[in-house]
Amino acid sequence: MRKLILAAFAAVLVMPLCAQELDEDSIPSRAIIVAGDKSHPEHRNNIALMYSRENLAFEDPAAPRFLFLDKKGEVALGIGGYLKAVGEYDVDGAVANNDFYTNMIPVPLNPAQRQRFGATAAHSTIFLKMVTRPTKVGRVIVYLQTNFTGPSYGLRLKQAYVTVGHVTLGKARSTFADAPAMAPTVDDQGPSGQVTAKNMLVQYMSPTWNGFSFAASAELPDVSFTEGAQSASISQRFPDIPAYIQYAWDKGSSHIRLSGIMRQLSYRNLATQSNYFVTGYGVQISAITFFTPDFNFFGHYTYGKGIASYINDLSDLGYDLIPSSAAGTLKAPGVAGWTAGLQYNFSPKLFATASYSRAQLYDASDMGADTYRYAQYIAANVFYNLWGDLRVGAEYLHGTRKNISGISGKANRFEAMLQYSF
């Protein structure tokens, strides 16, 4: 029986990844073949994987412009990325950052910070992607992505992973995040309630059977605590375990996904001189569905306890664990996030979206009147491909933040984008 189970697992592992079939002469015209022989039949499958948008978010770069193909059809290597320049102006309330963090909105409104002008080329990105022909353990994909971020435009690793068959190892988007269902925005921060975390992980993603697929992973936890007077954060002992099951239709363009995550968060109680563990969990339902070929809905709803690090507006603010009433004890507060939006494609070059998002923190009344309660993020934008790989965009953002005290603040931003992909 043991040998039978191992054989079945090996058979699934080496199944080739699904890829869109390319005709003999269908290598995209934008591709520059730097070396090799593009006529080799195996390169059709390699290039199909290069150009696939499966499981990608709007922010993820397009297929590489420069392709290196070997003569034997063994390996394809792509180099690509984009330069993204954004100009922005805040009116009637401002966020002191080039990314629109609704948790940074001043509460109450600060008269000295009612307007702000800014511009940035941060989040421009460069990536390398290598695809091999199927091997005994499955097709191998290597992906490395960096971007230029911060005031000094320092180079930062964004993703770095290798996929062998259906197993991925490295830094990649969390299994708890549903990339295709994310809202398209000029703003790189994105909606307040959206789940976008990237972690070190080992992930298994199944093939698709009659539209159904699933995935599970073990991920390095990214935690942020608010320590009490008699408590302290310590090294984590257990990985986060997210998983999902998905049903897709319309050739994979539409899907609905149910996701879950379990966390075991460690901290030290200084009053008892003991280490303790708090169980965190989360559930999410997400979807993208096309009503017509040019009109679609996207969105998600997420709820859990101890998962603030996975929600855009709540990460890195100390909300995974917060002090409870007992001395030295920490608790996992409830959090929620949701996004809903619509997209309409006027033509292959022109589309517009509108979306609403909200993030909320529960069970935190003991932390003081100035503590975050919830924030809202409203986005309306339009994108147009001027020619080839040159895209322009314009966006309006409205954000509000409300504290436990009931006092709120707001901000409004207009921004324009120029992005050239290569």
C-alpha positions in Angstrom: 0.0 0.0 0.0 2.8 2.4 0.9 4.5 1.8 -2.5 1.1 2.4 -4.3 0.6 5.7 -2.5 4.1 6.9 -3.3 3.7 5.9 -7.0 0.4 7.8 -7.2 2.0 10.9 -5.6 4.9 10.7 -8.1 2.5 10.4 -11.0 0.7 13.6 -9.9 4.0 15.4 -9.3 5.3 15.0 -12.7 2.1 15.9 -14.6 3.0 18.8 -16.9 1.6 22.3 -16.0 -1.3 23.3 -18.2 -0.2 25.8 -20.8 -1.9 27.5 -23.6 -1.0 25.9 -27.0 0.8 28.1 -29.4 0.9 27.6 -33.2 4.1 27.1 -35.0 4.5 30.8 -35.9 2.7 32.3 -32.9 5.6 33.6 -31.0 4.4 37.1 -30.1 5.8 39.9 -32.3 7.0 41.9 -29.3 9.4 39.1 -28.4 13.0 39.5 -29.3 14.8 36.2 -29.8 18.3 36.9 -28.7 19.7 33.4 -29.3 18.7 29.9 -30.2 16.2 28.3 -32.6 12.6 29.5 -32.3 11.3 26.8 -34.7 12.0 24.0 -32.2 8.6 22.5 -31.3 9.3 22.2 -27.6 9.8 26.0 -27.4 6.1 26.5 -28.2 5.2 25.0 -24.7 8.0 26.9 -23.0 6.9 30.2 -24.5 3.3 29.5 -23.7 4.3 29.3 -20.0 6.2 32.5 -20.4 3.1 34.3 -21.6 0.5 32.7 -19.4 -1.3 35.1 -17.0 -2.6 32.2 -14.9 -2.6 33.0 -11.1 -1.1 36.5 -11.7 -2.3 39.8 -10.3 -2.6 43.0 -12.3 0.6 44.4 -10.8 2.6 41.4 -12.0 4.7 42.2 -15.1 3.8 41.0 -18.5 5.8 38.3 -20.4 9.5 39.1 -21.0 10.5 41.1 -24.1 13.9 39.4 -24.5 14.0 35.6 -24.9 17.0 33.3 -25.0 16.2 30.0 -26.6 18.6 27.1 -26.9 18.9 25.0 -30.1 17.7 21.8 -28.4 14.5 23.1 -27.0 15.6 22.4 -23.5 15.4 25.8 -21.9 13.9 29.2 -22.5 15.1 32.2 -20.5 13.2 35.5 -20.4 14.3 38.9 -19.1 11.7 41.6 -18.7 10.1 44.1 -16.4 8.6 47.6 -16.6 9.4 51.2 -15.7 6.5 52.8 -13.9 6.4 56.6 -13.2 3.5 58.0 -11.1 2.6 61.6 -10.3 0.0 62.3 -7.6 -1.8 65.2 -5.9 -3.7 64.9 -2.6 -6.5 67.4 -1.8 -8.8 67.8 1.2 -6.7 65.5 3.3 -3.4 63.8 2.4 -1.4 60.6 3.0 2.3 61.3 3.7 3.5 58.5 1.4 3.6 57.8 -2.3 1.6 54.6 -1.5 -2.0 55.3 -0.4 -2.0 53.7 3.1 -5.4 54.5 4.6 -4.0 53.6 8.0 -1.7 56.7 7.7 -4.6 59.1 7.2 -4.4 61.7 10.0 -7.2 61.5 12.6 -8.6 64.1 13.0 -7.8 66.0 9.7 -4.5 67.9 10.0 -4.9 71.4 8.6 -1.2 71.5 7.8 -1.5 68.4 5.7 -4.5 69.1 3.6 -2.7 69.0 0.2 0.4 67.1 -1.0 2.2 66.8 -4.4 4.3 63.7 -5.0 5.9 61.6 -7.7 7.8 58.3 -7.8 9.4 55.7 -10.0 9.5 53.2 -7.2 7.9 49.8 -7.9 9.6 49.7 -11.3 10.6 46.1 -11.7 13.0 43.7 -13.4 12.6 40.0 -13.5 14.1 36.8 -15.0 12.1 33.7 -15.8 13.5 30.4 -16.9 11.3 27.5 -18.2 12.6 24.0 -19.1 11.1 21.2 -21.0 9.4 18.5 -18.8 11.9 16.4 -16.8 11.4 13.2 -14.8 10.2 15.3 -11.9 8.1 17.8 -13.9 8.8 21.0 -15.8 11.1 23.4 -13.9 10.3 27.1 -13.7 12.7 29.6 -12.0 11.5 33.1 -11.3 13.4 36.1 -9.8 11.8 39.6 -9.4 13.1 42.8 -7.9 11.8 46.3 -7.7 13.2 49.7 -6.9 11.6 51.1 -3.8 11.9 53.7 -1.0 13.2 57.3 -1.2 16.7 56.1 -2.4 15.2 53.6 -4.9 17.1 50.7 -3.4 16.8 47.4 -5.0 14.6 45.0 -3.1 13.8 41.3 -3.7 10.1 40.9 -4.3 9.8 37.2 -5.4 12.3 34.4 -5.9 11.1 30.8 -6.3 11.5 27.6 -8.2 8.6 25.4 -9.3 9.2 21.7 -10.1 6.1 20.0 -11.5 3.4 21.2 -9.0 5.7 22.1 -6.1 7.0 25.6 -5.5 9.8 26.6 -3.1 11.0 30.1 -2.3 9.5 33.6 -1.8 6.2 33.9 -3.6 2.7 35.2 -3.1 0.9 33.4 -0.2 -1.5 30.6 -1.0 -4.0 32.6 1.1 -4.0 35.4 -1.5 -6.1 35.2 -4.7 -4.1 37.2 -7.2 -6.5 37.2 -10.2 -9.3 38.5 -8.0 -7.3 41.5 -6.8 -8.3 45.0 -7.8 -6.3 46.7 -10.6 -5.0 50.0 -9.3 -2.3 52.6 -10.2 -1.6 52.7 -6.5 0.9 50.0 -5.6 -0.3 49.6 -2.0 -3.8 48.6 -3.2 -7.1 48.4 -1.4 -7.1 48.4 2.4 -8.9 45.1 2.9 -7.0 43.2 0.2 -4.8 40.1 1.0 -1.5 40.4 -0.9 1.2 38.9 1.4 4.3 37.3 0.0 6.2 34.7 2.1 8.9 32.1 2.1 6.9 28.9 1.4 6.8 25.4 0.1 3.6 24.9 -1.8 1.8 22.1 -3.7 -0.7 23.2 -6.4 -2.7 20.4 -7.9 -3.6 19.9 -11.6 -7.2 20.9 -12.6 -9.8 18.2 -12.8 -13.1 19.3 -14.4 -12.5 22.8 -13.2 -11.6 21.9 -9.7 -8.1 22.5 -8.2 -6.6 22.9 -4.8 -3.3 24.1 -3.2 -1.7 24.0 0.3 1.5 25.3 1.7 3.7 25.8 4.7 4.9 29.4 5.0 7.3 31.3 7.1 5.2 33.5 9.5 5.5 37.3 9.3 4.2 38.5 12.7 3.7 41.8 14.3 2.7 42.1 18.0 1.8 44.8 20.4 3.6 43.8 23.6 2.1 44.6 27.0 4.0 45.7 30.1 4.6 42.0 31.1 4.8 40.3 27.7 7.3 40.0 24.9 7.4 38.6 21.4 9.7 35.6 20.7 10.8 33.6 17.7 8.0 31.7 16.1 7.9 27.9 16.3 5.4 26.8 13.7 4.7 27.7 10.0 1.5 29.2 8.8 -0.6 26.7 6.9 -2.9 28.1 4.2 -4.9 26.1 1.7 -7.7 26.6 -0.9 -10.1 24.8 -3.1 -11.2 26.4 -6.4 -13.7 25.9 -9.2 -13.0 27.6 -12.5 -15.0 27.9 -15.7 -14.9 29.9 -19.0 -11.6 28.3 -19.8 -10.2 29.4 -16.5 -11.0 33.1 -16.8 -13.7 32.9 -14.1 -13.4 31.2 -10.7 -14.6 31.0 -7.2 -12.2 30.1 -4.4 -12.6 29.1 -0.7 -9.4 29.6 1.3 -8.4 29.0 4.9 -5.3 29.5 7.1 -4.1 28.3 10.5 -1.4 30.0 12.6 0.2 29.2 15.9 1.6 32.4 17.3 4.3 32.3 20.1 4.9 34.9 22.8 6.4 35.0 26.3 4.5 35.9 29.4 7.0 37.8 31.6 4.7 37.6 34.7 4.8 33.8 34.7 8.1 33.4 32.9 6.5 31.0 30.4 6.0 30.8 26.7 2.5 30.6 25.3 0.8 29.9 22.0 -2.2 31.5 20.5 -4.1 29.9 17.6 -4.9 32.2 14.8 -7.2 31.3 11.8 -8.8 32.9 8.8 -11.3 32.1 6.1 -11.7 33.8 2.7 -14.1 33.5 -0.2 -12.9 35.2 -3.4 -14.1 35.3 -7.0 -13.7 36.7 -10.5 -16.5 36.2 -12.9 -17.3 37.6 -16.4 -20.9 38.6 -17.0 -19.9 39.3 -20.7 -16.6 39.0 -22.5 -15.9 42.7 -21.6 -17.6 43.0 -18.2 -16.5 41.3 -15.0 -16.8 41.3 -11.2 -13.9 40.7 -8.8 -13.6 40.6 -5.0 -13.2 38.7 -1.8 -14.3 38.7 1.9 -11.8 37.7 4.6 -12.3 37.2 8.3 -10.1 35.7 11.0 -8.2 36.1 14.3 -4.5 36.7 14.5 -4.1 37.2 10.7 -3.7 41.0 10.6 -0.3 40.6 8.8 -2.2 39.2 5.8 -4.4 42.2 5.3 -3.0 45.3 3.5 -4.0 48.0 5.9 -3.4 46.0 9.1 0.0 44.5 8.5 3.1 45.7 10.5 0.9 47.6 13.0 1.2 45.1 15.9 -2.3 43.6 15.5 -1.6 39.9 15.1 -1.5 39.7 18.9 -2.5 42.5 21.4 -2.6 42.7 25.2 -5.6 41.2 27.0 -6.9 42.0 30.5 -4.8 39.4 32.3 -1.3 40.4 33.1 1.3 39.3 30.6 -1.3 37.7 28.3 -1.8 38.4 24.6 -4.8 37.7 22.5 -5.5 37.4 18.8 -8.0 40.1 17.8 -10.6 39.6 15.1 -9.9 41.3 11.8 -11.9 41.5 8.5 -11.2 42.8 5.0 -13.2 42.8 1.9 -13.0 44.2 -1.6 -15.6 44.4 -4.4 -15.2 45.8 -7.9 -16.2 45.9 -11.5 -14.2 46.1 -14.7 -15.3 47.1 -18.2 -13.2 46.6 -21.3 -14.1 49.3 -23.9 -11.6 47.8 -26.4 -8.5 45.6 -26.3 -6.5 48.7 -25.4 -8.9 50.6 -23.0 -10.5 49.5 -19.8 -11.8 51.0 -16.5 -12.4 49.7 -13.0 -14.2 50.8 -9.9 -13.8 49.2 -6.5 -14.6 49.5 -2.8 -12.6 48.0 0.1 -12.7 48.0 3.9 -10.5 46.7 6.6 -11.6 46.4 10.2 -10.0 45.6 13.6 -12.2 44.1 16.4 -11.6 43.4 20.1 -9.1 46.3 20.6 -11.0 48.7 22.8 -8.5 48.3 25.6 -5.7 49.7 23.4 -6.9 53.3 23.7 -9.2 55.8 21.9 -6.6 56.5 19.2 -6.5 52.9 18.0 -7.5 52.0 14.5 -11.0 50.7 14.1 -11.6 50.6 10.4 -10.6 52.2 7.1 -12.3 52.4 3.7 -10.6 52.7 0.3 -12.5 53.7 -2.9 -10.8 53.6 -6.3 -11.9 54.5 -9.8 -9.4 54.3 -12.7 -8.9 54.0 -16.4 -6.0 52.4 -18.3 -5.0 52.8 -22.0 -2.3 51.1 -24.0 -1.1 53.9 -26.2 0.9 51.6 -28.4 2.8 48.4 -28.0 4.1 48.1 -24.4 3.4 51.7 -23.4 0.4 52.0 -21.0 -1.0 55.2 -19.3 -3.5 55.3 -16.5 -5.4 57.8 -14.4 -6.9 57.2 -10.9 -9.0 58.8 -8.2 -8.7 57.4 -4.6 -10.7 58.3 -1.6 -9.8 57.0 1.8 -11.2 57.3 5.3 -9.9 56.1 8.7 -11.9 55.9 11.9 -10.5 55.3 15.4 -12.1 53.6 18.3 -12.9 57.0 19.7 -15.3 57.6 16.8 -13.2 60.4 15.3 -12.3 60.0 11.6 -10.0 61.5 9.0 -10.1 61.4 5.2 -7.8 61.8 2.2 -8.3 62.2 -1.6 -5.8 61.5 -4.3 -5.6 62.0 -8.0 -2.7 60.3 -9.8 -1.5 59.5 -13.3 0.8 56.7 -14.5 3.1 56.0 -17.4 4.4 52.5 -17.6 6.6 50.9 -20.2 7.0 47.1 -20.2 10.0 45.4 -21.7 
